Amino acid sequence: MRILHYVRQFHPSVGGIQDVVLQIARRQKAAGHHVEVMTLDRIFADNEKLPATDEVDGIPITRVPFRGIRQYPLLTLDLDTVNRFDVFHIHCVDSMLDKMIYLRHRIRGSVFLTTHGLYFHTEKFARIKQLFYRFITPRALAKVDKVFACSRNDYELIGKIIPDPERLMLVENGVALDKFLPAAPAERTEDLVYIGRMASHKNVDALVDRFLEADTGARLHLVGRDFDGTLERLQARNLPESIVIHGAIDTDAIADLVARCRYFVSASSFEGFGLSAVEAMGAGLIPILNDIPPFRELVEGHGGYLIDFNAPGSLTPVLDAARRSPELDTLGESLQRSVRGYSWDEKVNAMLAQYQQSRAGLAS
């Protein structure tokens, strides 16, 4: 099959969705399919304009210009390009999905969607989002051959509005569980680490506040690329040396850091799935996560701790309880075993089976 993935941001941009698309594309290519990625021509974080064509891991990339805001980029879809492919797989619920309302009848191949948390990442534009959820998105979903919900939360949200429930399927994200495994073992400290974008909905300020209240003698490591001025705001706070801001560092450096930490922490107010948390569990870290539905699902299914990071003093008792737990030294290994079910190969095979089924339906 010839497969085209569309995602707003891709290589060299780094992030959870970008990594998911790359993992899927790599495995589909390895299975013998021709796979390409279409993305936008600027990185949102710094507005850097990128070349029109590129390649990563042998996967061709086409970048297209756009106007408008990053939450709803406006671009012209080249149907001649799309119609060279058997499958057009859209990642995220945004303007590209909405285009299907009036363009689907001109696309010869199958159209798929992976939800990635829909568009409820923040309260920004909340009223407009609700209007889309009620009136626009159901019409767009009716034009898609299959919707892959990447979390149970997404599955429930889409399930309320999709015209044909048979088109909805739960395919949770796979995870590269060895991503943060170090080249050599290291002795763990009681340090905490956050890995992810420095963005407003990640609520890093609240994470820092709760850590400062705990005053445990450990350090908090903050890893990730600045997205909306969050990193600059943190640096302006004149934080103590116990909070180490690493910024964007490469995967090997993250793996070496993770090997020396005990806990993965995230105060995020919204996640489509919680990819970094599962990657961290795969490296043996104990998660302490904000009490939101995707994180609740992870902790209830595998282990760890949930707190309300917006509540003063909420982190201190959890850290105290974790340190007193007789399972402290074995919990990390237990979590590693528990998350093995997030195999990428299994997830990609499920997608390919749906592609094949849809293609067979079109042929008949």
N, C-alpha and C positions, 0 to 999 in steps of 0.2 A: 504493500500500500504506500501511497504518497500522503504524508501527514504534515499539515501546517498548524503550528501552535501560534496563537496570538496572546501576548502578555504585554502590559504597558511598559514595564521596566525589565531589562534583561542584561546580560553581560555587556559591559563590565560592572554594571550596577550589582550590588550584593544585597541579598535579603531572603526572607523565607520563601516567598512566592517564586522568586527567580531561581532559587535552588530546587524547588519542587519541579518546575518546568524543565530545568536542566537534567534532573535525575530521570524524569519520564522520557525525555528526548534521547538521552544516552542509551537507555535500555531498549527503546523502540528501534533505534538505529542498530544496536547489537543483535536484535531479533531479525534483522534483514530488511527493515523498512526504510524508505527514503524520508527523512525528517528534516524540516526547516522551522525556523522561528521568525515571526514577524513582531516587531516591537517599535516603540517610538524613538525618535532620533535625538532626544535630549534626556539627560539624567536629571530628575527632579531636584535632587539635593543641591546641585551647583549650576543647573541649567546649561551644562556642557553639551555642545552639539557634537554628535558622533558621526563617523562615516556612514554612508548609505548602505554599505554591505560589509559583512564581517564574517567571522567563523570562530567557533569554540568547540573543541573536541571533535572536529570534523563535521559539525552541524552548521550549515549556512544560516546566516542572520541577515534579514532585510529590515532596515530601519526607515520609518516613514515620518514625514513632518506632520505637525499637529498645531492646532490653536486651542485656546480656552484654558481651563484650569486642570491641574493634574488629576483631580477627582473625577473629572468628566471631560477628557480630551476629545477634541473634535478633529477627525481626520477623514480623508477620502479613501474609501476602500477600493483597491484595484481589483475588480472582479475577474479580469483576465488572469491575474496572478492566482487568486483563490481557486479558480476553476481548473488550474493545473493539478490540483490535489484531490484525492479521494475523501479526505477528512479535514475539516476545518475545526480546530479545537480551541475554544475561547476560554481564557483564564481570567476570572473575576466578572462580577456583574457591573458593567459600566456601559459607556456609549456604544461599544462594539456589539454587545448583546442587543441593545435597543435598535441598532441598524437592521437586525434580522426581521423586525416587524415589516419593513418595506423592501428588503433586499433578498430575503430567503428564497423567494421563487426564482431568483436569478442565479442561485448557487447550485451547481450540479451535484456536488458531493454531499456527504453527511455533515451535520453541524452538531458539535458537542460543547458542553459548558462544564467547567469545574468552578465551584462557588467561591472558595477562598474567603469565607466570612461575609459575603455579600458586600453591602456598603454601609454597614452600621458600625464602623470602626470608632467613630467619635460622635458627639452630639451636634457637630457642626452641620448646618443645613438640615437639621432634623425634620422640619416640616416638609421640605422638598422631598427628602428621602421617603417619608411616609406616603406622600402622593405617588411617587414612583412605585413604591411597594404595592399600593392598592390598585393603581390604574395602568401603569406602563409595563412594569416587569412581568405581570401575568401574561400580557399580550406577547411579549418577547419570548417568554418561556415556551409558549405554544408553538413557536417556530423551530425549537431545538429538538433534535432527534433523541438525545438523552442528556440528563443533568446529573453530574457526579457531585453529590454533597460531600465535602471533605471533613465534616464533623456532624455529630448528631444534632447539634444546635442548628446548623445550616439546614439539615434534613427536615427538622421540624418547621423552621421558618418558610422554606420553599414549599413544604407539604401543604401549607395553609393557602397558597396562592396558585400553585401550578394547575393548569386546567386538566391535564391528564396525569394522574399520579403514577401511572405505569412508566412514565418517562423519567421518573426520579429514582436514583440509586445511591445508596450510601457506599462510597469508596473513600475511606479515610486515607489521609496522606501516608505514604510510606516514609521511612526515615533511614538516612544513612547512619546506622547506629555506631559505626566505627569512625565517624567524622572527627570526633574530639578525643580519640584514643591517642595517647602520647607514644612517641617512638620508644621511650624508656620509662619504667615505673618511677614514681616519685613519692615521697612521704607526704601524706595529707596533713594540712593544717586545719584550723577551724574557720578559715576564710570563706567568704561568700562571693559569688560571681553572678553578674547579670550579663547576658549576651543577647544583643538585639539592637534594633534601630533606636537612636536617640530621638524619639518623637513624642509629641504631647500625649497621645493616647497610651503610651507605654508607662506614663506616670512615674518617671524616674525620680522626680523631686520627692514624692511621697516615700519611695523606697529609701532614699538617702535620709529623710527625716526619721523614719522608723529605725534605721540602722544606728543613727546618732543617739537615739534614745536608749538603745540596748546597751551600748558602752561595754562590749564584751572583751575588748582587747584584741579582737580579730580585725581583719581588713575586709573592705568591700571593694571588689574590682568591677569596674564598669567598662564593658567592651561593646563597641558598635559605632557605626557611622552617624554623624549628626544629620538630622533630616529637616528640622524646622527651627533651629536656634536653641534647642534644648542643651546641647553640649556647652555652648557659649554662656548660657544662663547658669549652668552648674559651675563652670570655671569662675564666674563672677562672684560666687558665694564664699570664696576663700575657705574651702573645705579643709579639714584636718588631713594629715598624712595617712590616716587610717582608711581614707577613701581614695583609691587609685584609679584615675581616669586613663584608660589605655587608648580610647578612640578606636579607629578601624585598624585592626592587626590581622595578619594572615592566619590561615587555619592551623598551621603548625604551631604558631605562637599561642593561639588559643588553646590547643591541645596540651601544651606544656603548662599553661596556667591552670587549666581545669584539673590536671593531675595533682596540683598542690592545694586545691580547694576542697571543701566538704559539701557545701550547699550551693544549689542554683536558686536564685531568687528572681521573681518578677512581680511587679505591682501593676502590670498592664490592665487597663480597663476594658480592653477588647482584644480577642484573638479569634481567628477563624478556626485554628486547630491547636496551636501551642507547639510548633515544630522545635524551637530551640530547647524547650523543656524536655521533650522526649530525647533529643540528641544528647542533652546533658545527662539524663538518666542512663542512656546507653553508655556513657563514660563513667557511670558509678556515682554521680552526684545525687544528693538528696534534695528534692524540690520543695521550696516554700513559696507558694503561689497565691496570687490574689484570688478571692473567691468569686470567680465568674464561671459560667457554664462549661466552656471547653476545659478549663483547668480543673474544675470539680470532677469532670468525667475522668481525667487522667489520674487524679489522686485517688478517687474511689476505685478505679480499676487496677491501680498498680501500687500506690503508696505515696507517702510524703505528707505535706501539711498545707492546709488552707487557712488564710487569715484575711482580714479586711485591712489592706495597707493604708486606707484612708483614716483608720481609727488609731488615734495616738496610743502608744504603748502596746500595740498588738503583736509586734515581732518578739519582744523580750521574753514572754512566757513560753513561746514556741521554741526558741533557741534553748532556753533552760530545760524544757522537757526533752528535747532531742538529745542534749548532752547527757542527761541522766538515764536515757533509754538503754537497756541492756543490749538492744539490737543495733546500736549506733554503728559499730564496726562491721556489721554484716548487711545492713540495710542497703548500702550502695550496690553490693553484689546481687542482692535479691532483686533490686530494681532493674539491673542489667538483664537478668534472666526474664523478668516479667515483660519487658517491652520488645522481646524478640519477635513478637507477632507482627510488628510494623515492617514487614519485609517489603522492599520496593518491588521485587520481582513478582510477588503475588498481586500487588496493586496494579502494576502495569499489565499483567496478563488479563486481569479483569477488564481493564479498559480496552485492550485489543480485541477481546471477545465481543464486546459491545460494538466496536467499530465494524467487525466482520459481520455481525448480525444485521446492523443497519445497512451495510453495503449489499448484503444478500437481499434485503427487503427492497432496496432501490432497483436492483437488477431484475427482480421479479415483477 
